[in-house]
Amino acid sequence: MSLFATVLAATEAPAPLIAPPLVIAGVALAVFIVLAIVTWSFRDVANRHSQKTAKGDHDSHGAGH
């Protein structure tokens, strides 16, 4: 290891955190839980409108036939 790397490693201080690590982990976990709830709430949207899509396909192709 060079002298420059040794001096740089000795003088480099860790950056201060805005909160304790457990609080940061808790906030990240809460964000992921909220995103999972949003994803879960849209789990069946495509199936709810399958009849409208099938009906719309026949109407849109009817002009050319």
PDBQT receptor file of N, H, CA, C and O in Angstrom, charges set to zero:
ATOM      1  N   MET A   1       0.844  -1.165   0.000  1.00  0.00    +0.000 N 
ATOM      2  CA  MET A   1       0.000   0.000   0.000  1.00  0.00    +0.000 C 
ATOM      3  C   MET A   1       0.895   1.235   0.000  1.00  0.00    +0.000 C 
ATOM      4  O   MET A   1       1.895   1.286   0.715  1.00  0.00    +0.000 OA
ATOM      5  N   SER A   2       0.538   2.201  -0.785  1.00  0.00    +0.000 N 
ATOM      6  H   SER A   2      -0.275   2.160  -1.366  1.00  0.00    +0.000 HD
ATOM      7  CA  SER A   2       1.382   3.377  -0.905  1.00  0.00    +0.000 C 
ATOM      8  C   SER A   2       1.181   4.307   0.285  1.00  0.00    +0.000 C 
ATOM      9  O   SER A   2       0.223   4.174   1.047  1.00  0.00    +0.000 OA
ATOM     10  N   LEU A   3       2.089   5.233   0.423  1.00  0.00    +0.000 N 
ATOM     11  H   LEU A   3       2.867   5.341  -0.195  1.00  0.00    +0.000 HD
ATOM     12  CA  LEU A   3       2.017   6.209   1.509  1.00  0.00    +0.000 C 
ATOM     13  C   LEU A   3       0.787   7.092   1.349  1.00  0.00    +0.000 C 
ATOM     14  O   LEU A   3       0.137   7.426   2.339  1.00  0.00    +0.000 OA
ATOM     15  N   PHE A   4       0.460   7.476   0.118  1.00  0.00    +0.000 N 
ATOM     16  H   PHE A   4       0.988   7.205  -0.687  1.00  0.00    +0.000 HD
ATOM     17  CA  PHE A   4      -0.714   8.327  -0.127  1.00  0.00    +0.000 C 
ATOM     18  C   PHE A   4      -2.006   7.634   0.310  1.00  0.00    +0.000 C 
ATOM     19  O   PHE A   4      -2.865   8.264   0.926  1.00  0.00    +0.000 OA
ATOM     20  N   ALA A   5      -2.149   6.367   0.001  1.00  0.00    +0.000 N 
ATOM     21  H   ALA A   5      -1.451   5.856  -0.500  1.00  0.00    +0.000 HD
ATOM     22  CA  ALA A   5      -3.349   5.628   0.383  1.00  0.00    +0.000 C 
ATOM     23  C   ALA A   5      -3.430   5.494   1.899  1.00  0.00    +0.000 C 
ATOM     24  O   ALA A   5      -4.523   5.557   2.460  1.00  0.00    +0.000 OA
ATOM     25  N   THR A   6      -2.302   5.311   2.570  1.00  0.00    +0.000 N 
ATOM     26  H   THR A   6      -1.414   5.260   2.114  1.00  0.00    +0.000 HD
ATOM     27  CA  THR A   6      -2.290   5.191   4.022  1.00  0.00    +0.000 C 
ATOM     28  C   THR A   6      -2.710   6.503   4.676  1.00  0.00    +0.000 C 
ATOM     29  O   THR A   6      -3.496   6.501   5.623  1.00  0.00    +0.000 OA
ATOM     30  N   VAL A   7      -2.193   7.614   4.179  1.00  0.00    +0.000 N 
ATOM     31  H   VAL A   7      -1.555   7.615   3.409  1.00  0.00    +0.000 HD
ATOM     32  CA  VAL A   7      -2.548   8.926   4.732  1.00  0.00    +0.000 C 
ATOM     33  C   VAL A   7      -4.013   9.239   4.444  1.00  0.00    +0.000 C 
ATOM     34  O   VAL A   7      -4.709   9.770   5.310  1.00  0.00    +0.000 OA
ATOM     35  N   LEU A   8      -4.486   8.924   3.257  1.00  0.00    +0.000 N 
ATOM     36  H   LEU A   8      -3.920   8.493   2.554  1.00  0.00    +0.000 HD
ATOM     37  CA  LEU A   8      -5.872   9.179   2.898  1.00  0.00    +0.000 C 
ATOM     38  C   LEU A   8      -6.823   8.358   3.768  1.00  0.00    +0.000 C 
ATOM     39  O   LEU A   8      -7.857   8.862   4.208  1.00  0.00    +0.000 OA
ATOM     40  N   ALA A   9      -6.477   7.108   4.014  1.00  0.00    +0.000 N 
ATOM     41  H   ALA A   9      -5.637   6.699   3.657  1.00  0.00    +0.000 HD
ATOM     42  CA  ALA A   9      -7.323   6.249   4.840  1.00  0.00    +0.000 C 
ATOM     43  C   ALA A   9      -7.333   6.723   6.288  1.00  0.00    +0.000 C 
ATOM     44  O   ALA A   9      -8.350   6.590   6.968  1.00  0.00    +0.000 OA
ATOM     45  N   ALA A  10      -6.245   7.262   6.764  1.00  0.00    +0.000 N 
ATOM     46  H   ALA A  10      -5.418   7.369   6.212  1.00  0.00    +0.000 HD
ATOM     47  CA  ALA A  10      -6.160   7.717   8.148  1.00  0.00    +0.000 C 
ATOM     48  C   ALA A  10      -6.919   9.025   8.362  1.00  0.00    +0.000 C 
ATOM     49  O   ALA A  10      -7.420   9.262   9.461  1.00  0.00    +0.000 OA
ATOM     50  N   THR A  11      -7.018   9.874   7.351  1.00  0.00    +0.000 N 
ATOM     51  H   THR A  11      -6.611   9.682   6.458  1.00  0.00    +0.000 HD
ATOM     52  CA  THR A  11      -7.665  11.175   7.522  1.00  0.00    +0.000 C 
ATOM     53  C   THR A  11      -9.136  11.175   7.123  1.00  0.00    +0.000 C 
ATOM     54  O   THR A  11      -9.843  12.147   7.393  1.00  0.00    +0.000 OA
ATOM     55  N   GLU A  12      -9.607  10.117   6.491  1.00  0.00    +0.000 N 
ATOM     56  H   GLU A  12      -9.033   9.328   6.271  1.00  0.00    +0.000 HD
ATOM     57  CA  GLU A  12     -10.984  10.084   6.012  1.00  0.00    +0.000 C 
ATOM     58  C   GLU A  12     -11.927   9.698   7.148  1.00  0.00    +0.000 C 
ATOM     59  O   GLU A  12     -11.798   8.627   7.742  1.00  0.00    +0.000 OA
ATOM     60  N   ALA A  13     -12.879  10.589   7.440  1.00  0.00    +0.000 N 
ATOM     61  H   ALA A  13     -12.984  11.458   6.957  1.00  0.00    +0.000 HD
ATOM     62  CA  ALA A  13     -13.842  10.325   8.504  1.00  0.00    +0.000 C 
ATOM     63  C   ALA A  13     -15.155   9.860   7.865  1.00  0.00    +0.000 C 
ATOM     64  O   ALA A  13     -15.503  10.302   6.770  1.00  0.00    +0.000 OA
ATOM     65  N   PRO A  14     -15.869   8.984   8.534  1.00  0.00    +0.000 N 
ATOM     66  CA  PRO A  14     -17.159   8.537   7.970  1.00  0.00    +0.000 C 
ATOM     67  C   PRO A  14     -18.173   9.680   7.982  1.00  0.00    +0.000 C 
ATOM     68  O   PRO A  14     -18.153  10.543   8.860  1.00  0.00    +0.000 OA
ATOM     69  N   ALA A  15     -19.046   9.663   7.001  1.00  0.00    +0.000 N 
ATOM     70  H   ALA A  15     -19.062   8.962   6.288  1.00  0.00    +0.000 HD
ATOM     71  CA  ALA A  15     -20.064  10.707   6.909  1.00  0.00    +0.000 C 
ATOM     72  C   ALA A  15     -21.100  10.498   8.013  1.00  0.00    +0.000 C 
ATOM     73  O   ALA A  15     -21.480   9.363   8.300  1.00  0.00    +0.000 OA
ATOM     74  N   PRO A  16     -21.553  11.575   8.624  1.00  0.00    +0.000 N 
ATOM     75  CA  PRO A  16     -22.559  11.430   9.685  1.00  0.00    +0.000 C 
ATOM     76  C   PRO A  16     -23.917  11.050   9.096  1.00  0.00    +0.000 C 
ATOM     77  O   PRO A  16     -24.272  11.481   7.998  1.00  0.00    +0.000 OA
ATOM     78  N   LEU A  17     -24.660  10.251   9.830  1.00  0.00    +0.000 N 
ATOM     79  H   LEU A  17     -24.372   9.902  10.722  1.00  0.00    +0.000 HD
ATOM     80  CA  LEU A  17     -25.994   9.846   9.403  1.00  0.00    +0.000 C 
ATOM     81  C   LEU A  17     -27.025  10.805   9.976  1.00  0.00    +0.000 C 
ATOM     82  O   LEU A  17     -26.801  11.405  11.027  1.00  0.00    +0.000 OA
ATOM     83  N   ILE A  18     -28.157  10.952   9.287  1.00  0.00    +0.000 N 
ATOM     84  H   ILE A  18     -28.339  10.464   8.433  1.00  0.00    +0.000 HD
ATOM     85  CA  ILE A  18     -29.196  11.850   9.783  1.00  0.00    +0.000 C 
ATOM     86  C   ILE A  18     -30.037  11.197  10.865  1.00  0.00    +0.000 C 
ATOM     87  O   ILE A  18     -30.765  11.880  11.586  1.00  0.00    +0.000 OA
ATOM     88  N   ALA A  19     -29.941   9.871  10.982  1.00  0.00    +0.000 N 
ATOM     89  H   ALA A  19     -29.349   9.316  10.396  1.00  0.00    +0.000 HD
ATOM     90  CA  ALA A  19     -30.675   9.121  12.001  1.00  0.00    +0.000 C 
ATOM     91  C   ALA A  19     -29.890   7.850  12.301  1.00  0.00    +0.000 C 
ATOM     92  O   ALA A  19     -29.006   7.465  11.536  1.00  0.00    +0.000 OA
ATOM     93  N   PRO A  20     -30.214   7.205  13.408  1.00  0.00    +0.000 N 
ATOM     94  CA  PRO A  20     -29.542   5.927  13.688  1.00  0.00    +0.000 C 
ATOM     95  C   PRO A  20     -29.873   4.893  12.606  1.00  0.00    +0.000 C 
ATOM     96  O   PRO A  20     -30.929   4.968  11.978  1.00  0.00    +0.000 OA
ATOM     97  N   PRO A  21     -28.987   3.945  12.394  1.00  0.00    +0.000 N 
ATOM     98  CA  PRO A  21     -29.197   2.950  11.329  1.00  0.00    +0.000 C 
ATOM     99  C   PRO A  21     -30.517   2.182  11.449  1.00  0.00    +0.000 C 
ATOM    100  O   PRO A  21     -31.131   1.865  10.431  1.00  0.00    +0.000 OA
ATOM    101  N   LEU A  22     -30.957   1.883  12.650  1.00  0.00    +0.000 N 
ATOM    102  H   LEU A  22     -30.459   2.141  13.477  1.00  0.00    +0.000 HD
ATOM    103  CA  LEU A  22     -32.221   1.160  12.805  1.00  0.00    +0.000 C 
ATOM    104  C   LEU A  22     -33.414   2.006  12.364  1.00  0.00    +0.000 C 
ATOM    105  O   LEU A  22     -34.390   1.462  11.848  1.00  0.00    +0.000 OA
ATOM    106  N   VAL A  23     -33.357   3.310  12.555  1.00  0.00    +0.000 N 
ATOM    107  H   VAL A  23     -32.564   3.752  12.974  1.00  0.00    +0.000 HD
ATOM    108  CA  VAL A  23     -34.435   4.191  12.102  1.00  0.00    +0.000 C 
ATOM    109  C   VAL A  23     -34.459   4.233  10.578  1.00  0.00    +0.000 C 
ATOM    110  O   VAL A  23     -35.531   4.184   9.974  1.00  0.00    +0.000 OA
ATOM    111  N   ILE A  24     -33.310   4.321   9.962  1.00  0.00    +0.000 N 
ATOM    112  H   ILE A  24     -32.439   4.360  10.452  1.00  0.00    +0.000 HD
ATOM    113  CA  ILE A  24     -33.223   4.331   8.496  1.00  0.00    +0.000 C 
ATOM    114  C   ILE A  24     -33.754   3.010   7.936  1.00  0.00    +0.000 C 
ATOM    115  O   ILE A  24     -34.474   3.004   6.938  1.00  0.00    +0.000 OA
ATOM    116  N   ALA A  25     -33.405   1.906   8.570  1.00  0.00    +0.000 N 
ATOM    117  H   ALA A  25     -32.820   1.911   9.381  1.00  0.00    +0.000 HD
ATOM    118  CA  ALA A  25     -33.911   0.605   8.134  1.00  0.00    +0.000 C 
ATOM    119  C   ALA A  25     -35.423   0.528   8.312  1.00  0.00    +0.000 C 
ATOM    120  O   ALA A  25     -36.113  -0.046   7.469  1.00  0.00    +0.000 OA
ATOM    121  N   GLY A  26     -35.942   1.088   9.383  1.00  0.00    +0.000 N 
ATOM    122  H   GLY A  26     -35.382   1.554  10.068  1.00  0.00    +0.000 HD
ATOM    123  CA  GLY A  26     -37.386   1.090   9.615  1.00  0.00    +0.000 C 
ATOM    124  C   GLY A  26     -38.134   1.907   8.577  1.00  0.00    +0.000 C 
ATOM    125  O   GLY A  26     -39.202   1.503   8.119  1.00  0.00    +0.000 OA
ATOM    126  N   VAL A  27     -37.584   3.047   8.206  1.00  0.00    +0.000 N 
ATOM    127  H   VAL A  27     -36.716   3.376   8.579  1.00  0.00    +0.000 HD
ATOM    128  CA  VAL A  27     -38.207   3.873   7.170  1.00  0.00    +0.000 C 
ATOM    129  C   VAL A  27     -38.186   3.145   5.832  1.00  0.00    +0.000 C 
ATOM    130  O   VAL A  27     -39.177   3.160   5.102  1.00  0.00    +0.000 OA
ATOM    131  N   ALA A  28     -37.071   2.511   5.509  1.00  0.00    +0.000 N 
ATOM    132  H   ALA A  28     -36.266   2.499   6.103  1.00  0.00    +0.000 HD
ATOM    133  CA  ALA A  28     -36.994   1.743   4.252  1.00  0.00    +0.000 C 
ATOM    134  C   ALA A  28     -38.002   0.598   4.258  1.00  0.00    +0.000 C 
ATOM    135  O   ALA A  28     -38.646   0.339   3.242  1.00  0.00    +0.000 OA
ATOM    136  N   LEU A  29     -38.146  -0.084   5.381  1.00  0.00    +0.000 N 
ATOM    137  H   LEU A  29     -37.623   0.127   6.207  1.00  0.00    +0.000 HD
ATOM    138  CA  LEU A  29     -39.114  -1.174   5.477  1.00  0.00    +0.000 C 
ATOM    139  C   LEU A  29     -40.536  -0.652   5.313  1.00  0.00    +0.000 C 
ATOM    140  O   LEU A  29     -41.355  -1.285   4.646  1.00  0.00    +0.000 OA
ATOM    141  N   ALA A  30     -40.836   0.492   5.915  1.00  0.00    +0.000 N 
ATOM    142  H   ALA A  30     -40.171   1.006   6.457  1.00  0.00    +0.000 HD
ATOM    143  CA  ALA A  30     -42.169   1.082   5.786  1.00  0.00    +0.000 C 
ATOM    144  C   ALA A  30     -42.466   1.461   4.340  1.00  0.00    +0.000 C 
ATOM    145  O   ALA A  30     -43.585   1.263   3.866  1.00  0.00    +0.000 OA
ATOM    146  N   VAL A  31     -41.479   2.004   3.634  1.00  0.00    +0.000 N 
ATOM    147  H   VAL A  31     -40.570   2.166   4.019  1.00  0.00    +0.000 HD
ATOM    148  CA  VAL A  31     -41.667   2.368   2.226  1.00  0.00    +0.000 C 
ATOM    149  C   VAL A  31     -41.953   1.120   1.397  1.00  0.00    +0.000 C 
ATOM    150  O   VAL A  31     -42.847   1.129   0.550  1.00  0.00    +0.000 OA
ATOM    151  N   PHE A  32     -41.204   0.053   1.634  1.00  0.00    +0.000 N 
ATOM    152  H   PHE A  32     -40.478   0.045   2.322  1.00  0.00    +0.000 HD
ATOM    153  CA  PHE A  32     -41.430  -1.181   0.887  1.00  0.00    +0.000 C 
ATOM    154  C   PHE A  32     -42.796  -1.781   1.196  1.00  0.00    +0.000 C 
ATOM    155  O   PHE A  32     -43.438  -2.339   0.306  1.00  0.00    +0.000 OA
ATOM    156  N   ILE A  33     -43.248  -1.675   2.437  1.00  0.00    +0.000 N 
ATOM    157  H   ILE A  33     -42.727  -1.222   3.160  1.00  0.00    +0.000 HD
ATOM    158  CA  ILE A  33     -44.574  -2.187   2.784  1.00  0.00    +0.000 C 
ATOM    159  C   ILE A  33     -45.660  -1.385   2.074  1.00  0.00    +0.000 C 
ATOM    160  O   ILE A  33     -46.618  -1.963   1.561  1.00  0.00    +0.000 OA
ATOM    161  N   VAL A  34     -45.522  -0.068   2.038  1.00  0.00    +0.000 N 
ATOM    162  H   VAL A  34     -44.743   0.401   2.454  1.00  0.00    +0.000 HD
ATOM    163  CA  VAL A  34     -46.503   0.764   1.334  1.00  0.00    +0.000 C 
ATOM    164  C   VAL A  34     -46.513   0.423  -0.156  1.00  0.00    +0.000 C 
ATOM    165  O   VAL A  34     -47.584   0.317  -0.754  1.00  0.00    +0.000 OA
ATOM    166  N   LEU A  35     -45.350   0.253  -0.757  1.00  0.00    +0.000 N 
ATOM    167  H   LEU A  35     -44.480   0.339  -0.272  1.00  0.00    +0.000 HD
ATOM    168  CA  LEU A  35     -45.296  -0.119  -2.175  1.00  0.00    +0.000 C 
ATOM    169  C   LEU A  35     -45.910  -1.496  -2.422  1.00  0.00    +0.000 C 
ATOM    170  O   LEU A  35     -46.554  -1.712  -3.448  1.00  0.00    +0.000 OA
ATOM    171  N   ALA A  36     -45.715  -2.419  -1.494  1.00  0.00    +0.000 N 
ATOM    172  H   ALA A  36     -45.191  -2.243  -0.661  1.00  0.00    +0.000 HD
ATOM    173  CA  ALA A  36     -46.322  -3.745  -1.642  1.00  0.00    +0.000 C 
ATOM    174  C   ALA A  36     -47.840  -3.654  -1.557  1.00  0.00    +0.000 C 
ATOM    175  O   ALA A  36     -48.537  -4.355  -2.291  1.00  0.00    +0.000 OA
ATOM    176  N   ILE A  37     -48.364  -2.806  -0.677  1.00  0.00    +0.000 N 
ATOM    177  H   ILE A  37     -47.797  -2.237  -0.081  1.00  0.00    +0.000 HD
ATOM    178  CA  ILE A  37     -49.808  -2.630  -0.569  1.00  0.00    +0.000 C 
ATOM    179  C   ILE A  37     -50.374  -2.029  -1.847  1.00  0.00    +0.000 C 
ATOM    180  O   ILE A  37     -51.428  -2.456  -2.318  1.00  0.00    +0.000 OA
ATOM    181  N   VAL A  38     -49.693  -1.055  -2.406  1.00  0.00    +0.000 N 
ATOM    182  H   VAL A  38     -48.836  -0.708  -2.023  1.00  0.00    +0.000 HD
ATOM    183  CA  VAL A  38     -50.148  -0.452  -3.669  1.00  0.00    +0.000 C 
ATOM    184  C   VAL A  38     -50.130  -1.488  -4.784  1.00  0.00    +0.000 C 
ATOM    185  O   VAL A  38     -51.077  -1.574  -5.566  1.00  0.00    +0.000 OA
ATOM    186  N   THR A  39     -49.072  -2.268  -4.863  1.00  0.00    +0.000 N 
ATOM    187  H   THR A  39     -48.303  -2.198  -4.228  1.00  0.00    +0.000 HD
ATOM    188  CA  THR A  39     -48.991  -3.314  -5.880  1.00  0.00    +0.000 C 
ATOM    189  C   THR A  39     -50.100  -4.348  -5.687  1.00  0.00    +0.000 C 
ATOM    190  O   THR A  39     -50.717  -4.781  -6.660  1.00  0.00    +0.000 OA
ATOM    191  N   TRP A  40     -50.357  -4.742  -4.450  1.00  0.00    +0.000 N 
ATOM    192  H   TRP A  40     -49.857  -4.390  -3.659  1.00  0.00    +0.000 HD
ATOM    193  CA  TRP A  40     -51.397  -5.734  -4.153  1.00  0.00    +0.000 C 
ATOM    194  C   TRP A  40     -52.784  -5.204  -4.523  1.00  0.00    +0.000 C 
ATOM    195  O   TRP A  40     -53.653  -5.971  -4.938  1.00  0.00    +0.000 OA
ATOM    196  N   SER A  41     -52.987  -3.905  -4.373  1.00  0.00    +0.000 N 
ATOM    197  H   SER A  41     -52.281  -3.283  -4.036  1.00  0.00    +0.000 HD
ATOM    198  CA  SER A  41     -54.307  -3.352  -4.656  1.00  0.00    +0.000 C 
ATOM    199  C   SER A  41     -54.629  -3.353  -6.150  1.00  0.00    +0.000 C 
ATOM    200  O   SER A  41     -55.802  -3.288  -6.520  1.00  0.00    +0.000 OA
ATOM    201  N   PHE A  42     -53.628  -3.424  -7.006  1.00  0.00    +0.000 N 
ATOM    202  H   PHE A  42     -52.676  -3.477  -6.706  1.00  0.00    +0.000 HD
ATOM    203  CA  PHE A  42     -53.848  -3.443  -8.454  1.00  0.00    +0.000 C 
ATOM    204  C   PHE A  42     -53.664  -4.840  -9.046  1.00  0.00    +0.000 C 
ATOM    205  O   PHE A  42     -53.430  -4.959 -10.249  1.00  0.00    +0.000 OA
ATOM    206  N   ARG A  43     -53.762  -5.897  -8.245  1.00  0.00    +0.000 N 
ATOM    207  H   ARG A  43     -53.952  -5.800  -7.268  1.00  0.00    +0.000 HD
ATOM    208  CA  ARG A  43     -53.439  -7.245  -8.704  1.00  0.00    +0.000 C 
ATOM    209  C   ARG A  43     -54.424  -7.817  -9.698  1.00  0.00    +0.000 C 
ATOM    210  O   ARG A  43     -54.060  -8.732 -10.438  1.00  0.00    +0.000 OA
ATOM    211  N   ASP A  44     -55.651  -7.328  -9.758  1.00  0.00    +0.000 N 
ATOM    212  H   ASP A  44     -55.947  -6.585  -9.158  1.00  0.00    +0.000 HD
ATOM    213  CA  ASP A  44     -56.661  -7.949 -10.605  1.00  0.00    +0.000 C 
ATOM    214  C   ASP A  44     -57.300  -6.942 -11.569  1.00  0.00    +0.000 C 
ATOM    215  O   ASP A  44     -58.407  -7.174 -12.056  1.00  0.00    +0.000 OA
ATOM    216  N   VAL A  45     -56.633  -5.859 -11.841  1.00  0.00    +0.000 N 
ATOM    217  H   VAL A  45     -55.734  -5.671 -11.446  1.00  0.00    +0.000 HD
ATOM    218  CA  VAL A  45     -57.221  -4.809 -12.674  1.00  0.00    +0.000 C 
ATOM    219  C   VAL A  45     -57.440  -5.299 -14.105  1.00  0.00    +0.000 C 
ATOM    220  O   VAL A  45     -58.472  -4.983 -14.698  1.00  0.00    +0.000 OA
ATOM    221  N   ALA A  46     -56.526  -6.042 -14.667  1.00  0.00    +0.000 N 
ATOM    222  H   ALA A  46     -55.688  -6.299 -14.186  1.00  0.00    +0.000 HD
ATOM    223  CA  ALA A  46     -56.676  -6.509 -16.051  1.00  0.00    +0.000 C 
ATOM    224  C   ALA A  46     -57.864  -7.453 -16.180  1.00  0.00    +0.000 C 
ATOM    225  O   ALA A  46     -58.570  -7.410 -17.188  1.00  0.00    +0.000 OA
ATOM    226  N   ASN A  47     -58.098  -8.293 -15.198  1.00  0.00    +0.000 N 
ATOM    227  H   ASN A  47     -57.525  -8.327 -14.380  1.00  0.00    +0.000 HD
ATOM    228  CA  ASN A  47     -59.208  -9.239 -15.273  1.00  0.00    +0.000 C 
ATOM    229  C   ASN A  47     -60.561  -8.565 -15.057  1.00  0.00    +0.000 C 
ATOM    230  O   ASN A  47     -61.577  -9.076 -15.527  1.00  0.00    +0.000 OA
ATOM    231  N   ARG A  48     -60.597  -7.461 -14.375  1.00  0.00    +0.000 N 
ATOM    232  H   ARG A  48     -59.772  -7.045 -13.993  1.00  0.00    +0.000 HD
ATOM    233  CA  ARG A  48     -61.858  -6.768 -14.135  1.00  0.00    +0.000 C 
ATOM    234  C   ARG A  48     -62.450  -6.225 -15.426  1.00  0.00    +0.000 C 
ATOM    235  O   ARG A  48     -63.669  -6.107 -15.551  1.00  0.00    +0.000 OA
ATOM    236  N   HIS A  49     -61.604  -5.898 -16.378  1.00  0.00    +0.000 N 
ATOM    237  H   HIS A  49     -60.613  -5.994 -16.277  1.00  0.00    +0.000 HD
ATOM    238  CA  HIS A  49     -62.057  -5.253 -17.598  1.00  0.00    +0.000 C 
ATOM    239  C   HIS A  49     -61.897  -6.150 -18.828  1.00  0.00    +0.000 C 
ATOM    240  O   HIS A  49     -61.805  -5.642 -19.946  1.00  0.00    +0.000 OA
ATOM    241  N   SER A  50     -61.863  -7.452 -18.645  1.00  0.00    +0.000 N 
ATOM    242  H   SER A  50     -61.938  -7.864 -17.737  1.00  0.00    +0.000 HD
ATOM    243  CA  SER A  50     -61.633  -8.339 -19.780  1.00  0.00    +0.000 C 
ATOM    244  C   SER A  50     -62.812  -8.331 -20.753  1.00  0.00    +0.000 C 
ATOM    245  O   SER A  50     -62.602  -8.469 -21.958  1.00  0.00    +0.000 OA
ATOM    246  N   GLN A  51     -64.050  -8.172 -20.264  1.00  0.00    +0.000 N 
ATOM    247  H   GLN A  51     -64.221  -8.060 -19.285  1.00  0.00    +0.000 HD
ATOM    248  CA  GLN A  51     -65.201  -8.153 -21.149  1.00  0.00    +0.000 C 
ATOM    249  C   GLN A  51     -65.197  -6.899 -22.019  1.00  0.00    +0.000 C 
ATOM    250  O   GLN A  51     -65.541  -6.959 -23.199  1.00  0.00    +0.000 OA
ATOM    251  N   LYS A  52     -64.816  -5.790 -21.453  1.00  0.00    +0.000 N 
ATOM    252  H   LYS A  52     -64.537  -5.740 -20.494  1.00  0.00    +0.000 HD
ATOM    253  CA  LYS A  52     -64.765  -4.547 -22.230  1.00  0.00    +0.000 C 
ATOM    254  C   LYS A  52     -63.697  -4.637 -23.316  1.00  0.00    +0.000 C 
ATOM    255  O   LYS A  52     -63.907  -4.152 -24.428  1.00  0.00    +0.000 OA
ATOM    256  N   THR A  53     -62.571  -5.244 -23.012  1.00  0.00    +0.000 N 
ATOM    257  H   THR A  53     -62.401  -5.637 -22.108  1.00  0.00    +0.000 HD
ATOM    258  CA  THR A  53     -61.497  -5.373 -23.991  1.00  0.00    +0.000 C 
ATOM    259  C   THR A  53     -61.913  -6.297 -25.130  1.00  0.00    +0.000 C 
ATOM    260  O   THR A  53     -61.659  -5.987 -26.294  1.00  0.00    +0.000 OA
ATOM    261  N   ALA A  54     -62.541  -7.414 -24.820  1.00  0.00    +0.000 N 
ATOM    262  H   ALA A  54     -62.747  -7.666 -23.875  1.00  0.00    +0.000 HD
ATOM    263  CA  ALA A  54     -62.959  -8.351 -25.860  1.00  0.00    +0.000 C 
ATOM    264  C   ALA A  54     -64.022  -7.719 -26.755  1.00  0.00    +0.000 C 
ATOM    265  O   ALA A  54     -63.997  -7.901 -27.973  1.00  0.00    +0.000 OA
ATOM    266  N   LYS A  55     -64.937  -6.990 -26.169  1.00  0.00    +0.000 N 
ATOM    267  H   LYS A  55     -64.957  -6.842 -25.181  1.00  0.00    +0.000 HD
ATOM    268  CA  LYS A  55     -65.977  -6.323 -26.952  1.00  0.00    +0.000 C 
ATOM    269  C   LYS A  55     -65.366  -5.224 -27.822  1.00  0.00    +0.000 C 
ATOM    270  O   LYS A  55     -65.774  -5.041 -28.969  1.00  0.00    +0.000 OA
ATOM    271  N   GLY A  56     -64.413  -4.511 -27.292  1.00  0.00    +0.000 N 
ATOM    272  H   GLY A  56     -64.081  -4.660 -26.361  1.00  0.00    +0.000 HD
ATOM    273  CA  GLY A  56     -63.772  -3.432 -28.037  1.00  0.00    +0.000 C 
ATOM    274  C   GLY A  56     -62.967  -3.937 -29.212  1.00  0.00    +0.000 C 
ATOM    275  O   GLY A  56     -62.869  -3.256 -30.233  1.00  0.00    +0.000 OA
ATOM    276  N   ASP A  57     -62.387  -5.124 -29.086  1.00  0.00    +0.000 N 
ATOM    277  H   ASP A  57     -62.467  -5.677 -28.257  1.00  0.00    +0.000 HD
ATOM    278  CA  ASP A  57     -61.607  -5.685 -30.186  1.00  0.00    +0.000 C 
ATOM    279  C   ASP A  57     -62.488  -5.986 -31.393  1.00  0.00    +0.000 C 
ATOM    280  O   ASP A  57     -62.070  -5.762 -32.529  1.00  0.00    +0.000 OA
ATOM    281  N   HIS A  58     -63.697  -6.487 -31.168  1.00  0.00    +0.000 N 
ATOM    282  H   HIS A  58     -64.036  -6.669 -30.245  1.00  0.00    +0.000 HD
ATOM    283  CA  HIS A  58     -64.589  -6.797 -32.283  1.00  0.00    +0.000 C 
ATOM    284  C   HIS A  58     -65.063  -5.534 -32.969  1.00  0.00    +0.000 C 
ATOM    285  O   HIS A  58     -65.194  -5.502 -34.193  1.00  0.00    +0.000 OA
ATOM    286  N   ASP A  59     -65.323  -4.486 -32.191  1.00  0.00    +0.000 N 
ATOM    287  H   ASP A  59     -65.217  -4.512 -31.197  1.00  0.00    +0.000 HD
ATOM    288  CA  ASP A  59     -65.780  -3.232 -32.792  1.00  0.00    +0.000 C 
ATOM    289  C   ASP A  59     -64.692  -2.550 -33.603  1.00  0.00    +0.000 C 
ATOM    290  O   ASP A  59     -64.969  -1.979 -34.658  1.00  0.00    +0.000 OA
ATOM    291  N   SER A  60     -63.455  -2.604 -33.120  1.00  0.00    +0.000 N 
ATOM    292  H   SER A  60     -63.230  -3.068 -32.263  1.00  0.00    +0.000 HD
ATOM    293  CA  SER A  60     -62.381  -1.897 -33.814  1.00  0.00    +0.000 C 
ATOM    294  C   SER A  60     -61.982  -2.598 -35.120  1.00  0.00    +0.000 C 
ATOM    295  O   SER A  60     -61.513  -1.937 -36.046  1.00  0.00    +0.000 OA
ATOM    296  N   HIS A  61     -62.160  -3.920 -35.211  1.00  0.00    +0.000 N 
ATOM    297  H   HIS A  61     -62.541  -4.457 -34.458  1.00  0.00    +0.000 HD
ATOM    298  CA  HIS A  61     -61.788  -4.639 -36.424  1.00  0.00    +0.000 C 
ATOM    299  C   HIS A  61     -62.975  -4.796 -37.390  1.00  0.00    +0.000 C 
ATOM    300  O   HIS A  61     -62.809  -5.290 -38.505  1.00  0.00    +0.000 OA
ATOM    301  N   GLY A  62     -64.145  -4.383 -36.966  1.00  0.00    +0.000 N 
ATOM    302  H   GLY A  62     -64.280  -3.982 -36.061  1.00  0.00    +0.000 HD
ATOM    303  CA  GLY A  62     -65.330  -4.572 -37.782  1.00  0.00    +0.000 C 
ATOM    304  C   GLY A  62     -65.361  -3.659 -39.020  1.00  0.00    +0.000 C 
ATOM    305  O   GLY A  62     -66.028  -3.993 -40.000  1.00  0.00    +0.000 OA
ATOM    306  N   ALA A  63     -64.681  -2.556 -39.001  1.00  0.00    +0.000 N 
ATOM    307  H   ALA A  63     -64.140  -2.284 -38.206  1.00  0.00    +0.000 HD
ATOM    308  CA  ALA A  63     -64.713  -1.619 -40.111  1.00  0.00    +0.000 C 
ATOM    309  C   ALA A  63     -64.009  -2.167 -41.348  1.00  0.00    +0.000 C 
ATOM    310  O   ALA A  63     -64.408  -1.852 -42.470  1.00  0.00    +0.000 OA
ATOM    311  N   GLY A  64     -62.978  -2.973 -41.167  1.00  0.00    +0.000 N 
ATOM    312  H   GLY A  64     -62.654  -3.229 -40.256  1.00  0.00    +0.000 HD
ATOM    313  CA  GLY A  64     -62.221  -3.488 -42.310  1.00  0.00    +0.000 C 
ATOM    314  C   GLY A  64     -62.804  -4.746 -42.900  1.00  0.00    +0.000 C 
ATOM    315  O   GLY A  64     -62.413  -5.129 -44.003  1.00  0.00    +0.000 OA
ATOM    316  N   HIS A  65     -63.720  -5.409 -42.223  1.00  0.00    +0.000 N 
ATOM    317  H   HIS A  65     -64.038  -5.098 -41.327  1.00  0.00    +0.000 HD
ATOM    318  CA  HIS A  65     -64.248  -6.697 -42.695  1.00  0.00    +0.000 C 
ATOM    319  C   HIS A  65     -65.539  -6.554 -43.369  1.00  0.00    +0.000 C 
ATOM    320  O   HIS A  65     -66.112  -7.545 -43.822  1.00  0.00    +0.000 OA
TER     321      HIS A  65
